[in-house]
Amino acid sequence: MLLTVLLQATTAVGISKLGATIGAGIVVIGAALGIGKIGGSAMEAIARQPEASGDIRMSMIIAAALIEGVALLAVVVCLLVFFL
């Protein structure tokens, strides 16, 4: 059932547009998992060494911003493929 729907979608829209939407979804899921892992690890590190919380928090924010930037770039590229 799902395969026939996917095949109909690819013939109507084009395989590149289907790939772009799947790619955008994978990027968003990957970024969410990465930022979640960073947050969890930072909380564990702060619980172990509360005196280093400022440094850990700063590193966490920088790493999360880098992940978010790469994810945004990938989503923009996928959207450009989808619309152009």
C-alpha positions in Angstrom: 0.0 0.0 0.0 2.7 2.5 1.1 4.9 1.5 -1.8 2.2 2.2 -4.4 1.5 5.6 -2.8 5.2 6.4 -3.0 5.4 5.3 -6.6 2.5 7.5 -7.5 4.0 10.4 -5.7 7.3 10.0 -7.5 5.7 9.9 -11.0 3.6 13.0 -10.3 6.2 15.1 -8.5 9.5 13.8 -9.7 12.0 11.7 -7.9 14.2 14.7 -7.0 11.5 16.4 -5.1 10.7 13.3 -3.1 14.4 12.9 -2.3 14.5 16.6 -1.2 11.6 16.2 1.2 13.0 13.0 2.7 16.4 14.6 3.0 14.9 17.6 4.8 13.1 15.3 7.2 16.2 13.3 7.9 18.2 16.5 8.6 15.6 17.8 11.1 15.5 14.5 12.9 19.3 14.3 13.0 19.7 17.8 14.3 17.1 17.2 17.0 18.9 14.0 18.1 22.2 15.8 18.2 21.0 18.8 20.2 19.2 16.4 22.6 22.4 14.4 23.1 24.4 17.6 23.7 21.8 18.8 26.3 21.7 15.5 28.1 25.5 15.2 28.3 25.8 18.7 29.5 23.3 18.1 32.3 25.2 15.0 33.4 28.5 16.9 33.3 27.0 19.8 35.3 25.7 17.3 37.9 29.2 15.8 38.2 31.0 19.1 38.4 28.7 22.0 39.4 31.7 24.4 39.7 32.3 24.0 35.9 28.7 24.8 34.9 29.6 28.1 33.2 32.2 26.5 30.9 30.0 23.5 30.1 27.0 25.7 29.4 29.0 27.8 27.0 30.4 24.8 25.2 26.9 23.3 24.9 25.4 26.5 23.4 28.2 26.8 20.9 27.9 23.2 19.8 24.1 23.4 19.6 24.4 26.6 17.5 26.8 24.9 15.1 24.5 21.9 14.7 21.5 24.2 14.2 23.4 26.1 11.5 24.4 23.0 9.6 20.8 21.7 9.8 19.4 25.0 8.6 21.8 25.0 5.6 20.8 21.5 4.7 17.1 22.2 4.9 17.5 25.3 2.7 19.4 23.2 0.1 16.6 20.6 0.2 14.0 23.3 -0.2 15.9 24.9 -3.1 15.9 21.5 -4.8 12.3 21.0 -4.1 11.1 24.4 -5.5 13.6 24.9 -8.3 
